[in-house]
Amino acid sequence: MHTTYTVIYINTDRLEYSEVIDTYNSLHFAVLGLLKTAHYDTDNEGNLRQYRRHTDEYESFEELYQDVKFNRVLEDFDIYTIRENVAD
């Protein structure tokens, strides 16, 4: 069996703007892809940012990463989700 992970963006205001972002061969890269799509990163000091502005929604990028990895969803203004696909 082969497992892939698809990142899906759901625009809550206009569903027609929702889209499949990409499909990844590992959950790790799917989480990183989701966080990049949701515009999360860190500055040079390791502080969490969204849209290049500091945010205190999570203590750290690692905490956010673990939350998304465990729940496979991120909700802010819109919804980002990871779907697991298993093929024979």
Sine and cosine of phi, psi and omega as CSV:
sin_phi,cos_phi,sin_psi,cos_psi,sin_omega,cos_omega
0.00,0.00,0.53,-0.85,0.02,-1.00
-0.82,-0.58,0.77,-0.64,-0.01,-1.00
-0.94,-0.35,0.74,-0.68,0.14,-0.99
-0.82,-0.57,0.25,-0.97,-0.05,-1.00
-0.75,-0.66,0.82,-0.57,-0.03,-1.00
-0.96,-0.29,0.78,-0.62,0.06,-1.00
-1.00,-0.07,0.80,-0.61,-0.04,-1.00
-0.85,-0.53,0.73,-0.68,0.08,-1.00
-0.97,-0.23,0.80,-0.60,0.02,-1.00
-0.89,-0.45,0.92,-0.38,0.05,-1.00
-0.99,0.16,0.91,-0.42,-0.10,-0.99
-0.97,0.24,-0.33,0.94,0.03,-1.00
-1.00,0.07,-0.65,0.76,-0.06,-1.00
-0.69,-0.72,1.00,-0.09,-0.07,-1.00
-0.83,0.55,-0.48,0.88,-0.01,-1.00
-0.92,0.39,-0.24,0.97,0.07,-1.00
-1.00,-0.01,-0.04,1.00,0.05,-1.00
-0.93,0.36,0.44,-0.90,-0.05,-1.00
-0.32,-0.95,0.36,-0.93,0.18,-0.98
-0.99,0.13,0.82,-0.57,-0.04,-1.00
-0.99,0.17,-0.80,0.59,-0.01,-1.00
-0.12,-0.99,0.20,-0.98,0.09,-1.00
-0.87,-0.50,0.69,-0.72,-0.10,-0.99
-0.84,-0.55,0.42,-0.91,0.00,-1.00
-1.00,0.05,-0.12,0.99,0.03,-1.00
-0.63,-0.78,0.48,-0.88,0.05,-1.00
-0.90,0.44,-0.60,0.80,0.02,-1.00
-0.83,0.56,-0.77,0.63,-0.03,-1.00
-0.95,0.32,-0.48,0.87,0.08,-1.00
-0.91,0.42,-0.68,0.73,0.03,-1.00
-0.89,0.45,-0.72,0.69,0.02,-1.00
-0.88,0.48,-0.65,0.76,0.04,-1.00
-0.90,0.44,-0.66,0.75,0.04,-1.00
-0.88,0.47,-0.73,0.68,-0.03,-1.00
-0.91,0.43,-0.59,0.81,0.07,-1.00
-0.91,0.41,-0.69,0.73,0.01,-1.00
-0.89,0.46,-0.57,0.82,0.02,-1.00
-0.99,0.10,0.09,1.00,0.10,-0.99
0.92,0.39,0.59,0.80,0.11,-0.99
-0.99,-0.13,0.64,-0.77,0.11,-0.99
-0.34,-0.94,-0.18,-0.98,0.07,-1.00
-0.80,-0.60,0.42,-0.91,0.09,-1.00
-1.00,0.07,-0.10,-1.00,-0.05,-1.00
-0.90,0.44,-0.38,0.93,0.01,-1.00
-1.00,-0.07,0.02,1.00,0.03,-1.00
1.00,0.04,0.17,0.99,0.02,-1.00
-0.98,0.20,0.66,-0.75,-0.02,-1.00
-0.94,0.35,0.69,-0.72,0.05,-1.00
-0.72,-0.69,0.47,-0.88,0.22,-0.98
-0.76,-0.65,0.73,-0.68,-0.11,-0.99
0.79,0.61,0.61,0.79,0.04,-1.00
0.90,0.44,0.29,0.96,0.10,-0.99
-0.89,-0.45,0.64,-0.77,0.01,-1.00
-0.86,0.50,0.62,-0.79,0.02,-1.00
-0.70,-0.72,0.56,-0.83,0.03,-1.00
-0.91,-0.41,0.39,0.92,0.04,-1.00
-0.89,0.46,-0.52,0.85,0.05,-1.00
-0.73,-0.69,0.42,-0.91,0.01,-1.00
-0.91,0.42,-0.55,0.83,-0.08,-1.00
-0.36,-0.93,0.20,-0.98,0.09,-1.00
-0.88,0.47,-0.63,0.78,-0.01,-1.00
-0.89,0.46,-0.66,0.75,0.04,-1.00
-0.89,0.45,-0.69,0.72,0.05,-1.00
-0.88,0.47,-0.72,0.70,0.02,-1.00
-0.83,0.56,-0.76,0.65,-0.03,-1.00
-0.90,0.43,-0.62,0.79,0.02,-1.00
-0.89,0.45,-0.72,0.69,0.01,-1.00
-0.92,0.39,-0.64,0.76,0.01,-1.00
-0.88,0.47,-0.67,0.74,-0.02,-1.00
-0.96,0.29,-0.74,0.68,-0.09,-1.00
-1.00,0.02,-0.36,0.93,-0.03,-1.00
0.85,0.53,0.52,0.85,0.06,-1.00
-0.44,-0.90,0.53,-0.85,0.13,-0.99
-0.71,-0.70,0.83,-0.56,0.04,-1.00
-0.90,-0.43,0.85,-0.53,0.22,-0.98
-0.79,-0.61,-0.88,-0.47,0.09,-1.00
-0.95,0.32,-0.52,0.86,0.04,-1.00
-0.86,-0.52,-0.12,-0.99,-0.03,-1.00
-0.84,-0.55,0.72,-0.69,0.10,-0.99
-0.87,-0.49,0.75,-0.67,-0.05,-1.00
-0.67,-0.74,0.40,-0.91,0.05,-1.00
-0.90,-0.44,0.81,-0.59,0.04,-1.00
-0.94,-0.34,0.74,-0.68,0.04,-1.00
-1.00,0.02,0.74,-0.68,0.00,-1.00
-0.86,-0.52,0.83,-0.55,0.01,-1.00
-0.91,-0.41,0.80,-0.60,0.01,-1.00
-0.84,-0.54,0.50,-0.86,0.04,-1.00
-0.97,0.24,0.00,0.00,0.00,0.00
